[in-house]
Amino acid sequence: MTDTTKHQASLDPLWSFIVGIVGAIGLVIIFKVSAPPAVAAILGTAGALAILVGFQTDGRRRVILLLIAGIALGGWRGMEETKHQEILDTLLKSPSPVALRVNITVLEGWSAGRWGHTTTVRVHAASHGGDQLDLPSRCRLEVRTTANDIDLPRPGTGIQALVSLKGTAQRPLLVAASPNLLKASKAPRGTPAVREYLAASLIRAAGTDPGRIRSAELAAALALGRRDMVPAHRRNGWRASGLGHALAVSGLHVGIVSGTFWLIGVIIGLRPTTIRWALLVMVPGYTILAGAAPSAVRACLMLCLYLAARLLGRAAMPLGTVLTAAAVMLLVSPGLILEAGFQLTVAVTAALIRWAPPLIEWLRGPHWLRGVLAIPIVAQLTAAPIVAVHFRTATPLAAIVNLAIPLLLTPVIPLAVAAVILAPLWQGAAGWILELIRILTDALWVIGSLGRQWTLIVPTTPSIILFFLVATGLAALRYGRLGRAAALAWITLILMSPFASFLHRDTVGERVEMLPIGDGLALTLTSSGHTLLFDGGHYRSETAEMLADTGCRHLETVIISHGDEDHIGGIRCVLESTTTDRLIMPSWLMTNAEIVPVLRAARQESTAISTVARGSIIRSGPSRLDVLWPPAGRTHLSNNDRSLVLRARMSSGAIVLTGDIGSNVERVLARTSNLAADVLLAAHHGSASSTSDGFLDAVSPSLVLIPAGPRNRHRHPHPTTLDRLSGRDIPFIYPARDGRCGALVTDDGQWQGYTETR
């Protein structure tokens, strides 16, 4: 028996155990399998017995028993998780807001958003209508306010609050309509308060120098897990560079901090046994101080298992410790199986242990150079599909950018920890350390610009591909022929992924489609292979992701109706992720501040920019779009009433596209313009102030499209508008009810509405 065969034989029982857990939890949660409590209890008992019996046997029998144990325990814990999610799903589907009373602790600082400020909280208790509710231990809290966050509770503060429940069962969002609904029950204390004090000390040590302030914010993220202190645009920049993982305290950080501690111990003459005992105390303490993210907890468990084995005089297999840590975390919190952070940290660590050594042996050159090349290659090949599935992005040059990590990021992490320690004690020394961090991270930021130049938006991953990824990923961790074949299949899938968009090519001749974005308006108009986008929705990447789902990589024209965030929020990402020939907007919008980021992106992507007003004509393939509104120079109108109104003339009929105009503009258009059309895009998302009777008379549509998304905050469309359309027997569709929907030309040349279910 070869060494590889012996190694695999020793790992087989643990590998089968984790396969059973992952398979059972994943299937139970995805398919929402539920059972009476007695059945779940029987599964848990059977799993425990299978483990006990399995350790009394050996060989193939042990492997089978531990597989059964993993399936039973995973099924038990998965059913418990499903039960909690079903309760939350029921509440979230309620037509009226669900009010909760919660007892929470603020864990992080506050981040500003359009609707207020958000933070992460630990949920101690929650109740609805007198019944206790089991929420995830960590949730996001949003407080609706226009005030400064200085008046909001600081990290470590205990709060009793009245909130409404939003979001999803996997990621619930607690929303407080006003800061007055938050009542502090405990003064700031505990680990969150300590983290806040240390982070504030870093900022004080930075003084007024902008570069050092950036370094202090980054040091707080690297050493304390306070990513909220890094401004959103810089977080996005790190992520686009392929270096976003560096901002999350993970195995990389725990390993570097532990390695630095070990090196210091050796330098001052401590015995290895003493250092190991010290690390057994220091590593869990640092993990808790850094926020105890899943990636850090996994690294902590793995390192502690390794240290304990060495202290007991037993050999510890690194891959075995990763699998053990993953099994423990999943059994404690089965919902982790769907979280990107958990998947990334376990998969990348296990892949590095399994595949970095053979790749280092296969490469040629000095050993240190082979290691520098092998580690980012393995890490990026492992992480790329997981990132694509969860975040819908791919950074092809990430592996090259990550070559800088050993040289630049490795010293930054211990320097960040040193700055955290010194900041409360000696601000001058901490300031000099922050200056060193600035020099190193500025260099890393410049190198990261290479990755930022090429970021792709990827389509939604089909379920069959997800199953294939899980199966090949688990198999690739095995040694021998099966592991090599699975790794080759994994790499083949990655190399073939750029051609996936060809599977989504659409052959429809003429079609208008409303994308089911959460909030705002995004509509595509397609004719003879020419695609036009009308507005880009609210959220940054949502529209780009939905375009990727259809295989759309080229847009002939992008039109912006006006400058509201729910119409232009996604335009910049669309320009960066597709090839767009031209960008068109009303002439008045060119002088508004909110359009500047979009204009900058258009110029960077070499997209032609032009403006229009009433009387202009836009051509898109065989289609002609007449600009009906606004007239040039109407500065006294509101932004909504200066929205573009277009009449698209196509070979099979006409479509009227509106932005957010109100009934007063509709009356003017009804008197002065030819509005007759087969399809009407309802103005202002179907609000009561638009789609007036006179406007409907002038357009006389056979179908109305209402741009009201499934998560719009204003509960559009308004019942008055729906009643008005129903009273005229005009059919209407909208994404909040119908999902992806629109209108297309049938074989007899008539426009007909469709939904994603038809």
N, C-alpha and C positions, 0 to 999 in steps of 0.2 A: 504494500500500500504506500503510495507516494505521500510526500508531506502535504500536498494540496488536497488529496483525498482525505487524509486524516483530519486536516483543518476543517474541511467541509462537513465531515461526519460529526465532528464535535459541535458544529453550528446548526446542524439539521434540526434538532429538537426546538431550539429557540426560533429558528427561521420559520418552521411550521406553526409555532405558537403565534408569532406576529402575523403570519398570513391569515390564520384563522380569525384573529381579532380584527384586522383591517377589513377582511372580506365581510364578516358578520356585521360589524358596526356600519360599514359603508352601505351595504345592501338594506339593512333595517332602516337607516335614516333616510336614504334616498327614496325608497319605496314606501316609507312611513308605515312600517309594519308595527302593529300594536297587538298586545295580548293581555289577558287578565293578570293582575299582580301575582297570582299563584304560579302561572306559567313562567313568568320572568324569574321568580324565586327558585323554581325547579331548575331552570337553566343555570343560574348562578351556583346553586349547590352542585349540580352535575359537573360544572367546570372546575370547581374547587376539588372535587373528588378525583377528577381525571388528572389534575396536576399531582395530587398526592400519590396516586397509583403510578403515574408516569415516572416519577422520580425513584420508584422502587424497581423499575425495569430498565432495560437498555435496548440499544439497537433500534430496529424498525418499529417495534412495539411502542417504544417511548415517543418516537416521532409521531405516530398515529394518535396516541393518547393526548399529546400536547396540542396537536391540530384540533382534536375534538374539544379540548379544554379552551383553546382560543375561540373557537366558534361559539361554544356555549357562553363563555364569559362576555364575548363581544355582543352576542345576541341579547343577553341580559341587560348590559349597560346601554346598548343601542335602543332597546325598547323603553328604558327609563328616559332617555333623551327624547325619543319620539313623543312620549306622553307629554313632556313639558312643551315641546314645540307645537303640538296640536292645540294645547290650551292657548298659547300665544297666537297661533294662526286664527283661532276663532275670535279672539279679541280684536286682532288687527283687521279682520274683515267686517267688523261692525260698522254700519253706515254712519253712526255718530261717534264722536271722539270718546276714547276710553280713558277715564280718569283713574289715576293710581295715587295712593299715598305711599311714599317711599322713605326709607331711612338709608342714607347714603353718606359716603366720605369722598371728598374731592381728592383725586390722585395726581392731577397735572395742572398746569396753568391753562389759561383761557385763550382760545384762538378766535379771532374775529371772522365773522361771515356776513353774508348779505342780510340774514334775518336776526342776527344777534351774536352771541358768543357760545362756543362749545368747549367741552372738556371731557375727560374720562373720569368716571366715578366707580367706586366699589359699592355694590348693592348689598346691604345687610338684610333688609326686609322690604317686602312690597305687598300691598293688598289692594283688592278691587272689590268694592261692594261688601266689605267685611270679610272676604275670603282671601287667604294668603296665596300669593302668587310666586312661583319659583322663576326668577329672572336669572340670566347669566351673571356671574359674579362681577363682571366688568361690563359697563354699558357707556354709551355716549350720552351726555346731557347737553341739551341746547336751551339757552335762556334767551327769550325774545326781548331784546332791549336795544335801544340806540345809545345808551349811556356807555361810558368808559368801563373797561373791565376792572378798574381799580376798586370799584365798589362791590365786586362779586366775591364770594367766599374763596379764601386762599387754599392751596393744597394742604391736606390734613384736616380740614374743617369737617366736622360732622353736621349733617343737614337733615332736617325733616322737610319734605317738599310735597306739593300737590302738582302732579305732572300728567300729561297725556301721553299715551303710548303710540309710537309710530315706528316706521322702519319695517324690518322683517323679523321672523321668528329667530333666525340665526344672528341677526344684528339689530336688536331692538334699539330704538332711539327714544329717550325720555325728553319731552319738550315742556318747559315751564313757560307759560304765556307772559310772565312778568317776574322780575327779581323779587317782588313782594311775596311770591308764592314759595320762596326759599326761607326757611327759618333755621338759623344756626343753633344746633343743639350741643355742640362740643367745640371748644377752641382748637385751633390747629395743633396737631400732635402726631406722633408716630413717624413712620418712615417717609410718607409724603411730605410732612413738614420739614424733616431733615433734608430731603432732596431740594425742597424749595429754598431753604436757608443756604445750602451749598451752592445752588445755581445763582442765587442773588449775590453771594460772595464773589463768584466768578465775574459777574457783570461789574461789581464795584472795583475789582482788581483790574479790569480792562480799562477803566477810566473813560476818557472821552474819545479815544482813538477808534475810528470806525473799523479798522482792520482787526484790532484786538477785540472789539465787541463781537465781530463775526466769529472770531476764534473762541470767545467765551461761550457763545451760543452753541457752537459746534462741540466744544468740550463737554458742555452739559448734556448734549445728545449722546456723545460717544461714551462718556463715563457714567452718567446717571440715567440714561434712557429718556431724557427730556427732549424728545424730538419736537415738541410743541414750541420750543424756544427758537428753533431754526425757522425763519420766514418761509412761507409756503412756496414762493417762487424759487428759493434756493433748494428746498426739498425736492421740488419738481425737477430742478436742474440736475441734482445728484441722481435722481431716479432715471432721467433720460440718458444720463451718461453710462448707465449700467452699474453705478456705484451706490444705488439706494440702499442696498443691504448693509452698507457700512454705518448708516445712521441708526440701525436697530441693534441694541445690545444682543449679541448672539454668541455662538461658540467661538468665533474669531476673537471677540473681545475678551471672553472669559479665559480662553487659551493664552492670549498674549499677556493679560494681567497675571495669570498664574505662572506663566513662564518667566515673567519679569521678577515676580516674588521669589521663585526658585533660584534665579540667577543671583539675586541680592543675598539670599540665604547662603548660597555657596561661597560668595565673595566674603561674607563676614564670618565664615567658618562653621556654620551650623551643620549638624549631621543630617543625612538624607531622611532618616526616620523622623527627626524633629520637624523638618520642613514639611513632610507629608502630614503629620498631625496638625501643624499650623494651617496647612491648606484645607484640611477637612473642616476647619472652623471658618477660615477666611472666605473660601469660595461661596458657601451658602449665604454668608453675610453680605458679600458683594452682590450676589444675584438678587437678594431681597432689596438692597439699596438701589440697584439699577432698575427696579420696577418689575422684576420677575416675569419678563416676557417668556412665551413658550420656548423660543430659541435659547434664551439664557438658562431656563430651568432644565432643558434637555442637556445642555452642556454641563451644568452643575451636577445633575444626576450621573451623567457619564463619568465625569472626573472623580466624583466621590466613590463610585463603584470601583473605578480603577485604583484609587488610593487605598481603599479598604482592602482590596485583594492583595496589593503589595504589602500592606502592613500585616496581613495574615499569612504572608509568605506564599501566596498562590499566584499563578500566572493569570493575567486578565487579557482576554481577546478584545481588542478595540471595537471590532464590528459587533461582537456580542454585547458589549456595554451599550452601544447605540440602540440595538434592537430591544434590550431590556428597558432602557430609559423610555423608548417610544411606547412600549407595551404598558408600562406603569402610567404614563401620562394619558394614554387613551382610555384606560380603565377608570382613571380618576375623573377625566373630563372627555367623554366620547365626542362631544361637539367639535373638539380640536381637529378631527379628521377632515373637516371641510375648510379649515383655515389655512390660508396661504403661508403664514409664518411658520406654522408647525410643519407643513409639508416640505417647505424649503429647507428648514434647518435639519430635519431628519434625513431627507433625501440627499442633500449636498454632502453632509458629514459622512453618511454611509458610503456614498459613491467615492469620496476622496480616499477613505480607508481601503475600499475594495480596488479601485482602479488607478489611483495615482502611482502606487509603487510599480505595477507592470508597465505603465506608460513611461515612467522615468527610466526603467530598464530598456525600453524599446528605443527611446530617443538617443541621439548621439550628441557628444559634447561634454563639457565639465559637469560634474554631478550637480553643483549648485544651480547651474543654468537650466539643466533638465528639470529640476524641481520647480524653478520659477516659471517654466513654461507649462509643465504638466498640471499644476494645481489649478490655475485659472481655466485651462481648457476643460478639465473634468468638471469643475464647478459650474461653468457656463453651459456646457452641454447638458448637465443635469437640471440646472435651474431654468433654462430657456422655455421648455414646454410648460412648466408650472407657472411661470410668470405670464406666459401667453394665455393660459387658460383663465387665470384670475384677473389679470390687469389688462388683457387684450392688447399688449404691446410687445414688441420684440426689438432688441438692440443688437444688430448683427456684429457690431464692433466691440461688444462688451468684453469679450475675452482679451482683446488687445489692450483695452483700457485697464482691465484688472491686473495686467502685468505690473502696473505701478504700485499695487498694494504692498508687496513685500518691502519695497524700497521706501515708500512714503507713508502709507497708513500704519504700518507696523510700529514705527516709533511714535506716531501721533497718539495712539491709544494710551500707552503708559504715561506719555507727557500730559494727556488730558486728566488722567487719574492723579498725577502729581499736582497739577494745577488745582484740582478740586480739594486735595488735602491741604495745600499751602494757602489757598485763598482766604480762609478765615483767620489764618495765623500770621501770614507774611505776604501782604498784597504786592509788595515790590517784586519778590521772587516769582509769585504767580503771574505777574504781568510780563516778566521776561519769558516765562514758559509759554504764555499765550502768544508772544511774538514769534517764538520758534514754531508753534503750531500754525500760525498764520502763513509763514514762509512755506512750510510743507504742504498745507492744504491749498494754498494758492497754486502751487505747482500741480497738485492733483486735480484741481478745478480746470486748469488749462489743458491737461492731458484728457480730462473727461469731456472736453468740448468735441473731441473726435467722435465719441459715442453719441453726443447730442446732435451731430449733423445727420444721423441716419437712424431714425426711430420709426418703426412700422406699426400701424394699427392692424391687428389680425382678426379674422372672422371668429365667430363663436365656434367652439370645438364640439363636434358631434359626439353623442354619447358613446358610440362604438369606439371612437378614438380615445376617449377618456378611459374606457375599460382596457383598451390595448396598452395605454401608458401605465396604468396601475399594474397590470399583469407583467409586462416586460420590465418595469422598474423593480418589482420584487424579485423576479427571476434573475435580473442582472447582478444582484447582490450575491448570488451563489458563485462558488468557484467551479472550474471545470467547463465542459463543453456547453452546458445549458446557459451558464452565465455569459459566456462569450457570444453565443447566438442572440441572447436577449439584448445585450449591449449593442450589437450590430443592428438589430431591429430598431432600437431606440434612436440611434444615430441616423439610420435610413429615414425614419419618419421626420426627423428634424430637417434633413436635407431636402425632402420632398415637400415640406410645408409651403415654400414660396409659390408652388404651383397650385395650391388649394383654391385660390381665387378663381381659377378657370372652371372649377366645379359649380360655381355660382353664377355663371353667365346667364343673362336673361334674354329671351328671344321675343319678348312682347314688343309690338310695334309702337303703339302710342299708349302712354300710361301716366297718370299722376298718382303719387303715393305720399301719404302722410306717415312719417316715421313715428313710432310710438315712444317718443322721448318723454321723460318724466314731466318736464315743464317747458312750456314755450311752443315754438313753431319751427318745424323743419320739414320741408316738402320737396320731393323730386319730381321733375317733369321730364319724361323720356319720349323721344320721337326719332325713329330711324337710327337708333344707336347713339344719338346725341342726348346727353344728360345735363340737366340744369338743376341747381339746388336753390331753393327759395328759403332763406333764413337758416340759422344753425342751432336753434334751441338754446337752453340755459346752461346746461352742464358742459364742462370743458371737452370731454372726449366722447360723449354719448352719441352724438350724430356721426362722428367719424367711425365709431365702432359699428354702427348700424349700416353705414355705407359699405364697410368692409364685409359685413355679412352677405351682402348682395354681390360681392366681387367687384364693386365699383372702385377703380383706382384712378379714373380720369373723369374730370368734370369740365365740360366746355365753358360753363358759366356758373358763377355763384352770385346770387343777388341778395342784398341786405335791404329789408323794407324800412327799418329805422333802428335807432340805437339802444333800445331797451335790452337789458341783459338776457332776458329770456328769448331774444331773437338773434343776438350776436355772440352769446357766451361760448358757443361751440365752433364758431367760424375759424378762429385761429388754428385750432387743431385740425380742422378739415383741410385748410390750406397747406399745413405742414405734412399731412399724411396722404394727400392725393396730388395728382398733377392737375392743376387748375389753370385754364387758359386766361380767364379774365374775371375780375371782381367788379361788380356794378352796385352802385348805391345812389340814393338821392343826393343831389348836389349840396344841400344844406348840411348833410352829415359830415362832410369832409373837414369841417372846422370844429367838430365836437371832440372833447378829450377822450370819450369812451371808445372812439374808433381807432385811436393811435396804435394800440397793440396789434390790431388787425391789419392796419396799413403797413406796419413794420414787418409782419409776417409775410404779407403779400410781396413786398419788395425783396425780402430775403429769398423767396421762392420764385422770383422772376415772373410773378403773375401781373398781367396788365390791369391797370385800375382806371375806371371811367365812371363818370357821374351822369345822371339823367334827371329830367324834369318832365312835366306834362308836355306831350307832343313828341317826345323822343320815341325811337323805335329800336327794339332789341331783337336781333336775329339769333336763333339757336337751331342750327340745322335747317330743316324745312319749315320750322315754326317761326312765326312773327309775333312779338310781344309789343303791344302798344302801351305806352305809359300814359295812364289817365290822370294820375295824381301823384305828387303835389305840383302845383304851379311853381315856377321859380320865384323866389323872393317873398313867399308867404311866411315871414318870420314871427307873426303874431300868433300863429297856431301852436298848439301843444305838440310835443314829439309824436304822440299817438296819431293826432290828426294830420301830421305831415308824413305818415307812412306811405310807402309806394302802393299804388293800385295798378295792376296790370291786366290787360286782356290778351290772353294767348290765343292766337289763331292758328289752328292745326288743320291738317288735311281732313280730319273727321269731325271738326266742330271747334267750339271755343270754350275757354275756361277763364273765369275772372278770379284773380289772385289778390287778396287784400292783406294788409297788415293789421294794425290796431285802430283803424279809423272808427269814429263814432257816427251816430245817426245824423248829425249835422252835416258832415262831409258826404254821407250817403245821399242826402237830399240834393246836394249840389251836383253830385255825379249823375243822379237819376235825371236831372234836368238838362245836363250839358253833354253827356257822353253816350255813346252806343255801348250798352252793357249786356246786350243779349248774349247768352251763353248756355251751354249744355250743363256745365258744372260750375258751382260757386264755392270758393273757399270762404267760409264765414269769417267776418271780421272780429277781432278782439276775442278770439277763442270761444265764441258763442256767448258772450256776455249779454246782459239785458239791454245794454246801451247801444247795441249794434244789430245788424241784420233786420232792419226796419221793414215795415210793410211796403213802403214806397220803393225801397231798394230791391226787394224781392220781385215786385211788379216789373221793374225795369230789366232785371236780369232774366227772370222767368226760367230758373234752372230746373232740370229734371233730376238733379242730385245735388245735395249740399254736403261738403266736407267740413267738419268742425275740428280745428286743431286744438283739442283738449286732451292732454296726456294723462297717463294713469296716476301720476303723482303730483299733479298741478295743485298749487297751494290755495287757489281761489275757488276750488270746487266747480270749475267750468265743465260743461256748458250750463248756463242758467236755465231753470225750468221754463221761464217765460219764452225764451228763444225756441226751446223744443216744442212747446205748445203752439207757437206761431207757425212753425214748420209743419207740425202734425195737422193743424187746422187747414192747411193748404194742400195736404196729401203729398208733400214733397219728402221723399225719402232722404235720410241723413245718416251718416256714420261718423264715428269719432274714436280715436285710439283708446281713450279711457275705458270704453266699453268693448271695442272691437279689435284692439291690438293693432298690428300693422294693417293698414287699410288704405283704400283709395278708389280710383276709377280707371277702367281700361276700355278699349274699343273692342266690341264683340265682332263676330264674323259678319253680321249684317250691318256693320258700320255705326252702331249705336253705343253711346257711353253707358257703362253699367258699373255700379259699385261692387267692390269685393272686400272681403276681410281675410285675415290669415287662416281662417278655418275653412275657407272656400277655395 
